[in-house]
Amino acid sequence: MTRPTAEDIERLFVGPGARYTRAEVAAHSGVSPELAERLWRALGFATLADDAVAFTDADVAAMRQVSTMLGTGLIDDDTAIRMARALGQTTARLAQWQAEIMIGAMLPPDGSPTDEQIGKVLEVSERLLPGFEQVLVHVWRSQLAAAGTRLLTIADINEEVAPTRATMAVGFADLVSFTRRARELDERELADLVEGFESRAADVVAAHGARLVKTLGDEVLFTAPTPEQAAAIALELVGEEMRVGMAYGPVLPMMGDVFGTTVNLAARLTALARPGTIVVDAALAEALDAFEVVRIRRRPVRGLGMVQPYVLRRSSS
């Protein structure tokens, strides 16, 4: 078996080879050259020379779909650009992650793989691609439904479906002494540690109807519509080698992330927490009638002045 080329990989995933320049894609799709270039950059692809023949029939078909959506008047150019950026950034990480999983599962961890082994990865990918594609669309639709449900839950609290600011619980969970542990582990052991931590956090957050906003190696950021959900997540997550900080208040949702003083306060409280403990702010503590919280001494936190933290514990009852 010969070693697959870049052309082989591109042909498998996006179809026949390049036939068009950027201007030709715009002409065939009905999108202006300027918008086509902006969309291409928003999707995360490099800007190519005007005369570069680098686009396929699939590119034309995709851009034609954008043109059709714009033609309905339901979205404008700026909205299309923002949606393209969300799509590009998310799928780039997804594709990289999935490629790493497949390669890690099929190629030897040490030594150079043979042409036959690399070819086998491509062969298996070709067989699995239709199934993965179908599952991807289903999961995406299901996640849209979950996002809509969360917005409605937030609306019950904030009295609007798409608030500029939303009141919710924000939590950070991080691994204690991660830098020291990273020095003691080899690359594979470190990867297993991080993946295990992120996987467990994602499972726990999802099980309680909340959202894992992002992972940062040794730390995860999650949000929950209610203080009770956040408390249940923290109590299930926390362990001897983990700590959690949480706050409750207004946040600014933007680009799939969350911003604001509440987020900053949750991060600062995490830094105050000892291994195996959960530290929360006064607003979250006051909202937790069914949980045990213990007031501790006031602390100064960078950028926020003096705050009154509480320790969240499992109820003795």
C-alpha positions as MATLAB code, in Angstrom:
seq = 'MTRPTAEDIERLFVGPGARYTRAEVAAHSGVSPELAERLWRALGFATLADDAVAFTDADVAAMRQVSTMLGTGLIDDDTAIRMARALGQTTARLAQWQAEIMIGAMLPPDGSPTDEQIGKVLEVSERLLPGFEQVLVHVWRSQLAAAGTRLLTIADINEEVAPTRATMAVGFADLVSFTRRARELDERELADLVEGFESRAADVVAAHGARLVKTLGDEVLFTAPTPEQAAAIALELVGEEMRVGMAYGPVLPMMGDVFGTTVNLAARLTALARPGTIVVDAALAEALDAFEVVRIRRRPVRGLGMVQPYVLRRSSS';
ca = [
       0.000    0.000    0.000;
       1.410    3.387   -0.985;
       1.605    6.280    1.430;
      -1.501    8.521    1.155;
      -0.886   12.011   -0.193;
      -2.468   15.297    0.842;
      -4.560   15.075   -2.321;
      -5.827   11.638   -1.267;
      -6.901   12.983    2.116;
      -8.618   16.025    0.626;
     -10.390   13.911   -1.982;
     -11.750   11.618    0.734;
     -13.143   14.340    2.948;
     -14.175   17.142    0.569;
     -14.573   15.417   -2.793;
     -12.927   16.046   -6.186;
      -9.941   18.356   -6.446;
      -9.788   22.142   -6.718;
     -11.276   23.734   -9.851;
     -12.014   27.365   -8.996;
     -10.399   30.610   -7.893;
     -11.995   32.699   -5.168;
     -13.527   35.040   -7.728;
     -15.035   32.094   -9.600;
     -16.564   30.734   -6.390;
     -18.174   34.125   -5.784;
     -19.471   34.306   -9.339;
     -20.967   30.803   -9.267;
     -22.554   31.208   -5.836;
     -23.950   34.733   -6.083;
     -21.945   36.006   -3.094;
     -19.792   39.102   -3.557;
     -16.013   38.481   -3.706;
     -15.537   40.650   -0.606;
     -18.077   38.668    1.440;
     -16.714   35.370    0.140;
     -13.238   36.332    1.364;
     -14.564   37.427    4.761;
     -16.488   34.170    5.162;
     -13.439   32.121    4.194;
     -11.301   33.888    6.795;
     -14.042   33.571    9.434;
     -14.133   29.831    8.829;
     -10.439   29.750    9.742;
      -8.806   29.255    6.344;
      -5.813   31.131    5.003;
      -6.233   33.961    2.497;
      -5.025   32.793   -0.912;
      -3.871   34.677   -3.973;
      -6.641   35.840   -6.296;
      -5.480   33.507   -9.070;
      -5.010   30.436   -6.821;
      -7.116   27.498   -8.018;
      -7.897   26.154   -4.564;
     -11.674   25.742   -4.316;
     -13.881   22.758   -5.100;
     -17.450   22.101   -6.170;
     -18.232   21.558   -2.477;
     -16.974   25.075   -1.698;
     -19.250   26.499   -4.392;
     -22.217   24.527   -3.055;
     -21.581   25.727    0.507;
     -21.241   29.352   -0.554;
     -24.424   29.022   -2.620;
     -26.239   27.909    0.536;
     -24.988   31.035    2.304;
     -26.233   33.142   -0.600;
     -29.651   31.496   -0.363;
     -29.881   32.162    3.385;
     -28.881   35.794    2.898;
     -31.452   36.099    0.141;
     -34.268   35.257    2.566;
     -33.523   38.433    4.516;
     -33.604   36.452    7.758;
     -29.909   37.090    8.440;
     -27.518   39.825    7.330;
     -23.841   39.723    6.338;
     -22.571   40.371    9.864;
     -24.673   37.557   11.289;
     -23.411   35.204    8.581;
     -19.811   36.140    9.425;
     -20.363   35.528   13.138;
     -22.014   32.167   12.457;
     -19.149   31.215   10.142;
     -16.589   32.108   12.812;
     -18.424   30.007   15.407;
     -18.566   27.104   12.959;
     -14.937   27.404   11.921;
     -13.462   27.629   15.404;
     -15.585   24.816   16.809;
     -15.120   22.370   13.948;
     -11.373   23.069   13.734;
     -10.964   21.883   17.312;
     -13.342   18.973   16.732;
     -11.504   17.824   13.608;
      -8.084   18.084   15.270;
      -9.321   16.196   18.319;
     -10.934   13.410   16.306;
      -7.908   13.040   14.036;
      -5.662   12.715   17.092;
      -7.964   10.058   18.575;
      -7.970    7.978   15.384;
      -4.235    8.293   14.845;
      -3.530    7.500   18.495;
      -5.738    4.418   18.331;
      -4.337    3.029   15.072;
      -0.693    4.060   14.851;
       2.113    2.831   17.122;
       2.956    5.318   19.890;
       6.695    4.914   19.336;
       8.588    4.859   16.084;
       7.659    5.918   12.596;
       4.498    4.366   11.134;
       4.739    2.469    7.894;
       3.011    3.552    4.694;
       0.666    0.610    5.125;
      -0.326    1.705    8.633;
      -1.015    5.270    7.489;
      -3.012    3.956    4.555;
      -5.052    1.828    6.930;
      -6.048    4.948    8.909;
      -7.364    6.517    5.730;
      -9.175    3.335    4.756;
     -10.898    3.049    8.137;
     -11.777    6.757    8.051;
     -13.444    6.306    4.681;
     -15.576    3.472    6.017;
     -16.575    5.344    9.186;
     -17.086    8.788    7.635;
     -20.783    8.431    6.634;
     -21.718    7.222   10.114;
     -19.733    9.952   11.861;
     -21.312   12.561    9.605;
     -24.824   11.399   10.467;
     -24.051   11.329   14.189;
     -22.466   14.807   13.966;
     -25.638   16.351   12.531;
     -27.801   14.586   15.110;
     -25.615   15.709   18.032;
     -25.494   19.280   16.697;
     -29.293   19.420   16.492;
     -29.575   17.922   19.976;
     -27.123   20.496   21.343;
     -29.183   23.275   19.724;
     -32.242   21.894   21.510;
     -30.327   21.804   24.802;
     -29.111   25.383   24.287;
     -32.679   26.531   23.626;
     -33.871   24.787   26.778;
     -31.152   26.493   28.823;
     -32.166   29.874   27.395;
     -35.762   29.281   28.417;
     -34.639   28.298   31.918;
     -32.585   31.487   32.152;
     -35.572   33.433   30.817;
     -37.659   32.217   33.760;
     -35.127   33.956   36.011;
     -34.305   36.998   33.873;
     -37.694   37.576   32.186;
     -36.222   37.614   28.688;
     -35.200   34.840   26.320;
     -31.982   36.341   24.944;
     -30.678   38.679   27.644;
     -27.625   40.834   27.109;
     -26.725   39.774   30.617;
     -28.010   36.624   32.255;
     -28.015   35.620   35.908;
     -26.476   32.208   36.395;
     -24.004   30.224   38.476;
     -20.419   30.080   37.240;
     -17.891   27.537   38.449;
     -14.238   26.710   37.950;
     -12.794   23.314   38.866;
      -9.070   22.738   38.699;
      -6.500   20.098   39.459;
      -4.339   20.878   42.470;
      -0.535   20.992   42.023;
      -0.885   20.405   38.291;
       2.506   21.974   37.459;
       4.341   19.666   39.871;
       2.468   16.607   38.649;
       3.120   17.540   35.025;
       6.879   17.471   35.713;
       6.616   13.981   37.197;
       4.687   12.438   34.297;
       5.740   11.589   30.784;
       3.776   12.945   27.826;
       1.371   10.021   27.573;
       0.652    9.927   31.314;
       0.061   13.681   31.301;
      -2.318   13.371   28.358;
      -4.230   10.613   30.170;
      -4.473   12.760   33.299;
      -5.851   15.784   31.434;
      -8.230   13.756   29.282;
      -9.536   11.857   32.300;
     -10.136   15.085   34.207;
     -11.880   16.801   31.301;
     -13.961   13.727   30.481;
     -15.202   13.328   34.035;
     -15.991   17.035   34.329;
     -17.891   17.000   31.035;
     -19.921   13.945   32.093;
     -20.849   15.392   35.486;
     -21.785   18.828   34.118;
     -23.928   17.329   31.360;
     -25.661   14.922   33.751;
     -26.931   17.887   35.790;
     -28.282   19.811   32.791;
     -25.550   22.465   32.860;
     -22.955   23.526   30.278;
     -19.225   22.973   30.095;
     -18.073   26.299   28.639;
     -14.411   25.474   28.064;
     -11.479   23.397   29.224;
      -8.050   24.798   29.955;
      -5.945   21.696   30.540;
      -5.921   21.624   34.337;
      -9.116   23.691   34.696;
     -12.703   23.647   33.450;
     -15.270   26.436   33.379;
     -18.959   25.547   33.634;
     -22.230   27.411   34.029;
     -25.555   26.318   35.480;
     -28.954   28.036   35.296;
     -29.600   27.578   39.030;
     -27.459   27.585   42.181;
     -28.751   24.118   43.101;
     -27.484   22.604   39.859;
     -24.090   24.240   40.347;
     -23.833   22.954   43.922;
     -24.708   19.409   42.882;
     -22.051   19.506   40.150;
     -19.359   20.829   42.494;
     -20.092   18.231   45.174;
     -19.871   15.419   42.654;
     -16.698   16.768   41.043;
     -14.595   17.731   44.019;
     -11.993   15.292   45.318;
      -8.686   15.267   47.168;
      -6.814   16.432   44.073;
      -9.394   18.968   42.914;
     -10.884   22.236   44.132;
     -13.869   24.300   42.993;
     -14.795   27.992   43.153;
     -18.269   29.292   42.261;
     -20.201   32.543   42.138;
     -23.769   33.517   41.267;
     -24.749   36.675   39.441;
     -24.987   38.451   36.087;
     -22.724   37.296   33.263;
     -22.295   38.369   29.662;
     -22.665   35.398   27.256;
     -20.621   36.018   24.110;
     -19.065   33.810   21.423;
     -19.942   30.682   23.388;
     -17.990   31.987   26.396;
     -19.057   33.959   29.467;
     -17.580   37.188   30.807;
     -18.037   39.619   33.673;
     -17.385   40.173   37.347;
     -19.202   36.984   38.355;
     -16.829   34.925   36.215;
     -13.802   36.746   37.617;
     -15.032   36.232   41.179;
     -15.501   32.485   40.614;
     -11.929   32.267   39.332;
     -10.565   34.156   42.366;
     -12.539   31.931   44.764;
     -11.045   28.859   43.116;
      -7.589   30.171   43.940;
      -8.673   30.542   47.589;
      -9.988   26.978   47.846;
      -7.909   24.270   49.461;
      -7.594   20.816   47.889;
     -10.859   18.934   48.172;
     -12.953   21.998   49.023;
     -15.591   24.168   47.340;
     -15.591   27.915   47.963;
     -18.603   30.007   46.894;
     -19.582   33.660   47.068;
     -22.278   35.128   49.334;
     -24.920   35.292   46.580;
     -24.609   31.591   45.821;
     -24.468   30.632   49.499;
     -27.663   32.565   50.266;
     -29.518   30.807   47.440;
     -28.660   27.284   48.643;
     -31.366   26.382   51.154;
     -30.918   22.625   50.793;
     -27.118   22.618   51.090;
     -24.734   23.194   53.964;
     -22.549   26.295   53.687;
     -20.051   27.543   56.271;
     -18.959   31.144   56.454;
     -15.200   31.701   56.607;
     -13.183   34.855   57.151;
     -13.370   37.680   54.632;
     -10.551   37.770   52.106;
      -9.108   40.382   49.768;
      -9.158   39.249   46.126;
      -7.280   40.893   43.310;
      -9.351   43.442   41.425;
     -12.506   42.888   43.504;
     -11.627   44.112   46.991;
     -12.818   42.291   50.123;
     -15.236   39.398   49.586;
     -17.114   37.134   51.964;
     -16.518   33.507   50.933;
     -18.314   30.392   52.128;
     -17.353   26.726   52.030;
     -19.938   24.403   50.499;
     -20.143   20.976   52.131;
     -22.197   17.853   51.799;
     -25.196   18.100   54.074;
     -24.756   16.160   57.317;
     -28.375   15.053   56.982;
];
